[in-house]
Amino acid sequence: MKRLAVIGAGISGLAAAYALRDAPVSVTVFEKSRGVSGRAATRRKQGFLYDHGANYIRPDTDRVRQLIAHELPTEELVDIGRPVWVFDGAGTIREGDPAANAAPKWTYRSGISTLGKLLARAADVDVHTQVRVVRLEHNGRTWTVVDADGVRYHPFDAVLLTPPAPQTREILAAGWFDAGVQEAVVDGLAVASYSSQFAVMLAYDAVLPRPGPFYALVNTDGEHPVAWLSFEDDKPGHVPPGHSLLVVQMAPGWTLAHYDAPPATLAEAAHRAAGSLLAVSLPEPIWTDRQRWRYALPTAAADAERLRAGEAIGLFFAGDALVGRGRVARALETGLEAAAALRAFLP
């Protein structure tokens, strides 16, 4: 049986493992954090449940829709239902695109991270959490994965890399393998770029009013300190009755300017900005939370053609670095496409 190492337990890596579940391939996943699903992330706090990275899944293709709605368990799958409206730098709110809003906005009662858990369970894959991979080595036939503690995992017939492009590039630049391939893939990843973003969560012990029947607001011109504001209340099972929870994602420029600000300062700024945008006097939040996503929003994709140089020696890639946009469904698609390429490489 062939052996595959997947670096990163985000949606793309787990989708690849799922797509290979019936192949004669043993898959081992290495993840530096404590859980799975990457930026499709969920937290619990004081009886609240909230998606603090990706906010929902929009099934852009029949393949994604088939997988989520028909192949994986759907007991907890829910459609948010309400639309996303838009606003400009002046804070003027208007209705969003009807065609985009007609598509489902899926999450799970237990949070969007459930998608990664379902994929891992269906794939019956071995996930090693809290293992930070720092280097790959190739002896001409097989791969060795080396972690930050110097532990070596081997042999693998192929490796699939799924972290954000800068992190993947560091792993490959430190690696020991064919110099020509190494130069090609490192350079191919160098053209990918990302914006950082703060997500601030604000919990209230009242149901907040809103100036329209929307689930969320998204900025369209990049001229507002807020990039996204959503009501977690609209997701069944996430917020206790009689309460509200806002997820406020600050704009990349604002995030960069306040990157090292204390948590209390960030929470107060998000609270003020949310009240101004909604044109309501918000009560004081009963608690706040934050997440600083260093690689939140891909703004330019990696050079896929140069990355394909790695396939000759069993080096493959997936994730939103290949797409240039942060979308759960698109990251999932890259994992499925990588699995198809791996099937051809690992007959």
TORTI-820362 format. One record per residue (C-alpha): x, y, z. Coordinates in steps of 0.02 Angstrom, whole numbers. Layout:
<r xx="X" yy="Y" zz="Z"/>
...
This chain:
<r xx="0" yy="0" zz="0"/>
<r xx="63" yy="174" zz="-44"/>
<r xx="84" yy="305" zz="93"/>
<r xx="34" yy="489" zz="81"/>
<r xx="79" yy="629" zz="202"/>
<r xx="-42" yy="777" zz="207"/>
<r xx="27" yy="934" zz="288"/>
<r xx="-117" yy="1033" zz="363"/>
<r xx="-288" yy="973" zz="426"/>
<r xx="-385" yy="1113" zz="344"/>
<r xx="-532" yy="1082" zz="229"/>
<r xx="-426" yy="1055" zz="72"/>
<r xx="-313" yy="924" zz="151"/>
<r xx="-457" yy="830" zz="230"/>
<r xx="-556" yy="837" zz="68"/>
<r xx="-409" yy="754" zz="-20"/>
<r xx="-402" yy="620" zz="114"/>
<r xx="-589" yy="593" zz="96"/>
<r xx="-577" yy="577" zz="-94"/>
<r xx="-441" yy="444" zz="-72"/>
<r xx="-538" yy="344" zz="57"/>
<r xx="-568" yy="199" zz="-64"/>
<r xx="-394" yy="201" zz="-141"/>
<r xx="-253" yy="84" zz="-87"/>
<r xx="-168" yy="231" zz="-1"/>
<r xx="-129" yy="253" zz="185"/>
<r xx="-151" yy="438" zz="228"/>
<r xx="-69" yy="524" zz="377"/>
<r xx="-114" yy="705" zz="415"/>
<r xx="0" yy="822" zz="511"/>
<r xx="-78" yy="977" zz="592"/>
<r xx="13" yy="1107" zz="696"/>
<r xx="-140" yy="1159" zz="798"/>
<r xx="-249" yy="1059" zz="917"/>
<r xx="-396" yy="1035" zz="798"/>
<r xx="-450" yy="1015" zz="618"/>
<r xx="-534" yy="1125" zz="487"/>
<r xx="-408" yy="1268" zz="483"/>
<r xx="-491" yy="1437" zz="456"/>
<r xx="-661" yy="1353" zz="450"/>
<r xx="-650" yy="1374" zz="638"/>
<r xx="-774" yy="1368" zz="782"/>
<r xx="-763" yy="1413" zz="966"/>
<r xx="-873" yy="1393" zz="1120"/>
<r xx="-886" yy="1519" zz="1261"/>
<r xx="-1013" yy="1541" zz="1401"/>
<r xx="-1150" yy="1447" zz="1311"/>
<r xx="-1116" yy="1529" zz="1142"/>
<r xx="-1051" yy="1445" zz="986"/>
<r xx="-973" yy="1548" zz="847"/>
<r xx="-882" yy="1533" zz="681"/>
<r xx="-737" yy="1656" zz="696"/>
<r xx="-648" yy="1625" zz="530"/>
<r xx="-750" yy="1573" zz="379"/>
<r xx="-930" yy="1617" zz="415"/>
<r xx="-1023" yy="1496" zz="303"/>
<r xx="-1004" yy="1378" zz="154"/>
<r xx="-1076" yy="1426" zz="-14"/>
<r xx="-1083" yy="1271" zz="-125"/>
<r xx="-1019" yy="1345" zz="-287"/>
<r xx="-1013" yy="1182" zz="-385"/>
<r xx="-1117" yy="1025" zz="-403"/>
<r xx="-971" yy="923" zz="-334"/>
<r xx="-965" yy="1023" zz="-172"/>
<r xx="-1154" yy="1020" zz="-156"/>
<r xx="-1157" yy="831" zz="-184"/>
<r xx="-1021" yy="800" zz="-55"/>
<r xx="-1094" yy="908" zz="84"/>
<r xx="-1280" yy="879" zz="55"/>
<r xx="-1280" yy="696" zz="3"/>
<r xx="-1118" yy="606" zz="46"/>
<r xx="-1078" yy="673" zz="219"/>
<r xx="-1200" yy="666" zz="367"/>
<r xx="-1325" yy="810" zz="360"/>
<r xx="-1410" yy="800" zz="530"/>
<r xx="-1330" yy="962" zz="587"/>
<r xx="-1318" yy="1050" zz="418"/>
<r xx="-1418" yy="1214" zz="416"/>
<r xx="-1448" yy="1355" zz="293"/>
<r xx="-1432" yy="1526" zz="371"/>
<r xx="-1571" yy="1586" zz="257"/>
<r xx="-1554" yy="1774" zz="271"/>
<r xx="-1459" yy="1875" zz="140"/>
<r xx="-1294" yy="1967" zz="146"/>
<r xx="-1311" yy="2154" zz="115"/>
<r xx="-1172" yy="2277" zz="70"/>
<r xx="-1108" yy="2444" zz="132"/>
<r xx="-982" yy="2574" zz="73"/>
<r xx="-848" yy="2679" zz="158"/>
<r xx="-978" yy="2803" zz="218"/>
<r xx="-1075" yy="2663" zz="303"/>
<r xx="-1221" yy="2671" zz="181"/>
<r xx="-1310" yy="2503" zz="181"/>
<r xx="-1403" yy="2431" zz="33"/>
<r xx="-1467" yy="2261" zz="-23"/>
<r xx="-1341" yy="2137" zz="-90"/>
<r xx="-1334" yy="2043" zz="-254"/>
<r xx="-1495" yy="1941" zz="-274"/>
<r xx="-1410" yy="1803" zz="-374"/>
<r xx="-1274" yy="1778" zz="-243"/>
<r xx="-1401" yy="1782" zz="-103"/>
<r xx="-1507" yy="1649" zz="-189"/>
<r xx="-1370" yy="1520" zz="-156"/>
<r xx="-1370" yy="1423" zz="8"/>
<r xx="-1265" yy="1484" zz="153"/>
<r xx="-1223" yy="1327" zz="248"/>
<r xx="-1151" yy="1296" zz="418"/>
<r xx="-1182" yy="1168" zz="555"/>
<r xx="-1274" yy="1177" zz="720"/>
<r xx="-1110" yy="1130" zz="803"/>
<r xx="-1011" yy="1256" zz="700"/>
<r xx="-926" yy="1264" zz="530"/>
<r xx="-777" yy="1164" zz="594"/>
<r xx="-895" yy="1014" zz="590"/>
<r xx="-859" yy="1000" zz="403"/>
<r xx="-677" yy="954" zz="434"/>
<r xx="-724" yy="832" zz="571"/>
<r xx="-849" yy="746" zz="457"/>
<r xx="-721" yy="732" zz="317"/>
<r xx="-590" yy="660" zz="434"/>
<r xx="-713" yy="536" zz="508"/>
<r xx="-776" yy="479" zz="338"/>
<r xx="-598" yy="461" zz="274"/>
<r xx="-548" yy="364" zz="431"/>
<r xx="-386" yy="461" zz="424"/>
<r xx="-246" yy="467" zz="552"/>
<r xx="-225" yy="650" zz="608"/>
<r xx="-71" yy="698" zz="710"/>
<r xx="-114" yy="864" zz="795"/>
<r xx="9" yy="986" zz="874"/>
<r xx="145" yy="930" zz="753"/>
<r xx="229" yy="1077" zz="665"/>
<r xx="315" yy="1017" zz="508"/>
<r xx="473" yy="1115" zz="468"/>
<r xx="559" yy="1016" zz="329"/>
<r xx="535" yy="884" zz="196"/>
<r xx="671" yy="766" zz="135"/>
<r xx="672" yy="658" zz="-22"/>
<r xx="797" yy="518" zz="-49"/>
<r xx="755" yy="494" zz="-232"/>
<r xx="615" yy="369" zz="-195"/>
<r xx="522" yy="417" zz="-35"/>
<r xx="488" yy="567" zz="76"/>
<r xx="527" yy="602" zz="258"/>
<r xx="428" yy="729" zz="358"/>
<r xx="526" yy="818" zz="496"/>
<r xx="440" yy="914" zz="637"/>
<r xx="500" yy="1058" zz="748"/>
<r xx="561" yy="935" zz="880"/>
<r xx="669" yy="842" zz="755"/>
<r xx="552" yy="692" zz="749"/>
<r xx="559" yy="606" zz="580"/>
<r xx="407" yy="522" zz="501"/>
<r xx="438" yy="408" zz="351"/>
<r xx="430" yy="336" zz="223"/>
<r xx="298" yy="421" zz="116"/>
<r xx="274" yy="398" zz="-70"/>
<r xx="199" yy="572" zz="-91"/>
<r xx="165" yy="731" zz="7"/>
<r xx="17" yy="851" zz="-8"/>
<r xx="50" yy="1026" zz="62"/>
<r xx="-101" yy="1134" zz="109"/>
<r xx="-47" yy="1274" zz="229"/>
<r xx="-48" yy="1457" zz="175"/>
<r xx="83" yy="1490" zz="41"/>
<r xx="210" yy="1581" zz="153"/>
<r xx="211" yy="1437" zz="278"/>
<r xx="223" yy="1306" zz="141"/>
<r xx="365" yy="1404" zz="61"/>
<r xx="464" yy="1401" zz="224"/>
<r xx="444" yy="1212" zz="237"/>
<r xx="502" yy="1186" zz="59"/>
<r xx="645" yy="1311" zz="66"/>
<r xx="716" yy="1215" zz="214"/>
<r xx="694" yy="1047" zz="127"/>
<r xx="817" yy="925" zz="51"/>
<r xx="761" yy="870" zz="-122"/>
<r xx="793" yy="898" zz="-307"/>
<r xx="862" yy="1075" zz="-323"/>
<r xx="773" yy="1115" zz="-486"/>
<r xx="604" yy="1061" zz="-416"/>
<r xx="639" yy="1154" zz="-255"/>
<r xx="675" yy="1317" zz="-346"/>
<r xx="519" yy="1300" zz="-454"/>
<r xx="396" yy="1267" zz="-312"/>
<r xx="472" yy="1396" zz="-194"/>
<r xx="463" yy="1528" zz="-331"/>
<r xx="287" yy="1473" zz="-377"/>
<r xx="228" yy="1503" zz="-199"/>
<r xx="317" yy="1670" zz="-185"/>
<r xx="190" yy="1759" zz="-295"/>
<r xx="44" yy="1716" zz="-179"/>
<r xx="-4" yy="1853" zz="-57"/>
<r xx="-121" yy="1874" zz="91"/>
<r xx="-201" yy="2008" zz="197"/>
<r xx="-212" yy="1995" zz="386"/>
<r xx="-376" yy="2019" zz="477"/>
<r xx="-440" yy="2036" zz="655"/>
<r xx="-603" yy="1948" zz="696"/>
<r xx="-686" yy="2020" zz="852"/>
<r xx="-834" yy="1935" zz="934"/>
<r xx="-954" yy="2037" zz="1040"/>
<r xx="-1087" yy="1950" zz="1148"/>
<r xx="-1241" yy="2041" zz="1214"/>
<r xx="-1378" yy="1990" zz="1336"/>
<r xx="-1511" yy="2066" zz="1223"/>
<r xx="-1573" yy="2037" zz="1047"/>
<r xx="-1496" yy="2178" zz="946"/>
<r xx="-1599" yy="2276" zz="819"/>
<r xx="-1537" yy="2289" zz="641"/>
<r xx="-1585" yy="2407" zz="500"/>
<r xx="-1643" yy="2271" zz="380"/>
<r xx="-1682" yy="2085" zz="366"/>
<r xx="-1501" yy="2036" zz="330"/>
<r xx="-1388" yy="1906" zz="410"/>
<r xx="-1228" yy="2001" zz="373"/>
<r xx="-1152" yy="2157" zz="297"/>
<r xx="-998" yy="2159" zz="186"/>
<r xx="-898" yy="2312" zz="135"/>
<r xx="-878" yy="2338" zz="-53"/>
<r xx="-748" yy="2475" zz="-72"/>
<r xx="-616" yy="2441" zz="62"/>
<r xx="-643" yy="2615" zz="134"/>
<r xx="-723" yy="2566" zz="300"/>
<r xx="-636" yy="2502" zz="458"/>
<r xx="-756" yy="2354" zz="458"/>
<r xx="-746" yy="2226" zz="317"/>
<r xx="-884" yy="2110" zz="377"/>
<r xx="-1016" yy="2109" zz="514"/>
<r xx="-1133" yy="1963" zz="545"/>
<r xx="-1263" yy="1906" zz="672"/>
<r xx="-1219" yy="1735" zz="739"/>
<r xx="-1397" yy="1733" zz="808"/>
<r xx="-1459" yy="1678" zz="636"/>
<r xx="-1369" yy="1511" zz="648"/>
<r xx="-1477" yy="1383" zz="738"/>
<r xx="-1401" yy="1320" zz="899"/>
<r xx="-1264" yy="1452" zz="910"/>
<r xx="-1332" yy="1587" zz="1025"/>
<r xx="-1440" yy="1569" zz="1182"/>
<r xx="-1617" yy="1640" zz="1169"/>
<r xx="-1630" yy="1825" zz="1210"/>
<r xx="-1448" yy="1859" zz="1164"/>
<r xx="-1349" yy="1919" zz="1013"/>
<r xx="-1173" yy="1887" zz="955"/>
<r xx="-1089" yy="1996" zz="824"/>
<r xx="-940" yy="1935" zz="723"/>
<r xx="-847" yy="2091" zz="667"/>
<r xx="-703" yy="2065" zz="545"/>
<r xx="-598" yy="2222" zz="534"/>
<r xx="-529" yy="2280" zz="367"/>
<r xx="-351" yy="2226" zz="321"/>
<r xx="-285" yy="2404" zz="324"/>
<r xx="-361" yy="2436" zz="495"/>
<r xx="-294" yy="2269" zz="556"/>
<r xx="-118" yy="2311" zz="499"/>
<r xx="-124" yy="2480" zz="586"/>
<r xx="-183" yy="2401" zz="750"/>
<r xx="-91" yy="2234" zz="737"/>
<r xx="-15" yy="2243" zz="912"/>
<r xx="-160" yy="2332" zz="1000"/>
<r xx="-219" yy="2259" zz="1167"/>
<r xx="-375" yy="2150" zz="1162"/>
<r xx="-480" yy="2278" zz="1259"/>
<r xx="-436" yy="2413" zz="1132"/>
<r xx="-485" yy="2300" zz="987"/>
<r xx="-650" yy="2253" zz="1068"/>
<r xx="-696" yy="2434" zz="1104"/>
<r xx="-653" yy="2488" zz="927"/>
<r xx="-757" yy="2347" zz="851"/>
<r xx="-901" yy="2386" zz="969"/>
<r xx="-902" yy="2570" zz="919"/>
<r xx="-884" yy="2531" zz="734"/>
<r xx="-1026" yy="2404" zz="740"/>
<r xx="-1142" yy="2526" zz="829"/>
<r xx="-1103" yy="2662" zz="703"/>
<r xx="-1131" yy="2548" zz="554"/>
<r xx="-1295" yy="2479" zz="622"/>
<r xx="-1348" yy="2654" zz="676"/>
<r xx="-1401" yy="2591" zz="848"/>
<r xx="-1343" yy="2622" zz="1026"/>
<r xx="-1269" yy="2455" zz="1074"/>
<r xx="-1268" yy="2399" zz="1257"/>
<r xx="-1102" yy="2349" zz="1333"/>
<r xx="-1053" yy="2173" zz="1281"/>
<r xx="-1058" yy="2041" zz="1416"/>
<r xx="-898" yy="1967" zz="1347"/>
<r xx="-783" yy="1984" zz="1197"/>
<r xx="-661" yy="1875" zz="1102"/>
<r xx="-540" yy="1900" zz="960"/>
<r xx="-437" yy="1806" zz="832"/>
<r xx="-293" yy="1878" zz="733"/>
<r xx="-285" yy="1788" zz="566"/>
<r xx="-114" yy="1822" zz="493"/>
<r xx="-158" yy="1739" zz="327"/>
<r xx="-343" yy="1776" zz="322"/>
<r xx="-377" yy="1833" zz="145"/>
<r xx="-281" yy="1772" zz="-8"/>
<r xx="-259" yy="1919" zz="-127"/>
<r xx="-155" yy="1834" zz="-263"/>
<r xx="-138" yy="1651" zz="-310"/>
<r xx="20" yy="1546" zz="-320"/>
<r xx="89" yy="1500" zz="-491"/>
<r xx="4" yy="1332" zz="-518"/>
<r xx="110" yy="1291" zz="-669"/>
<r xx="273" yy="1305" zz="-571"/>
<r xx="200" yy="1204" zz="-428"/>
<r xx="164" yy="1061" zz="-547"/>
<r xx="353" yy="1035" zz="-561"/>
<r xx="341" yy="945" zz="-394"/>
<r xx="223" yy="810" zz="-457"/>
<r xx="364" yy="714" zz="-542"/>
<r xx="436" yy="672" zz="-371"/>
<r xx="272" yy="658" zz="-276"/>
<r xx="248" yy="837" zz="-214"/>
<r xx="72" yy="907" zz="-226"/>
<r xx="-23" yy="1062" zz="-168"/>
<r xx="-199" yy="1112" zz="-118"/>
<r xx="-284" yy="1254" zz="-24"/>
<r xx="-337" yy="1432" zz="-57"/>
<r xx="-158" yy="1476" zz="-108"/>
<r xx="-206" yy="1399" zz="-276"/>
<r xx="-366" yy="1501" zz="-288"/>
<r xx="-315" yy="1675" zz="-229"/>
<r xx="-479" yy="1694" zz="-133"/>
<r xx="-534" yy="1636" zz="38"/>
<r xx="-683" yy="1522" zz="5"/>
<r xx="-716" yy="1358" zz="96"/>
<r xx="-796" yy="1277" zz="-57"/>
<r xx="-651" yy="1326" zz="-171"/>
<r xx="-522" yy="1261" zz="-47"/>
<r xx="-620" yy="1099" zz="-40"/>
<r xx="-618" yy="1088" zz="-229"/>
<r xx="-428" yy="1103" zz="-232"/>
<r xx="-418" yy="956" zz="-114"/>
<r xx="-528" yy="850" zz="-227"/>
<r xx="-422" yy="899" zz="-378"/>
<r xx="-262" yy="856" zz="-286"/>
<r xx="-335" yy="686" zz="-242"/>
<r xx="-368" yy="651" zz="-426"/>
<r xx="-187" yy="694" zz="-469"/>
<r xx="-125" yy="585" zz="-326"/>
<r xx="-228" yy="438" zz="-388"/>
<r xx="-134" yy="450" zz="-552"/>
<r xx="34" yy="463" zz="-465"/>
<r xx="-1" yy="324" zz="-338"/>
<r xx="-81" yy="189" zz="-446"/>
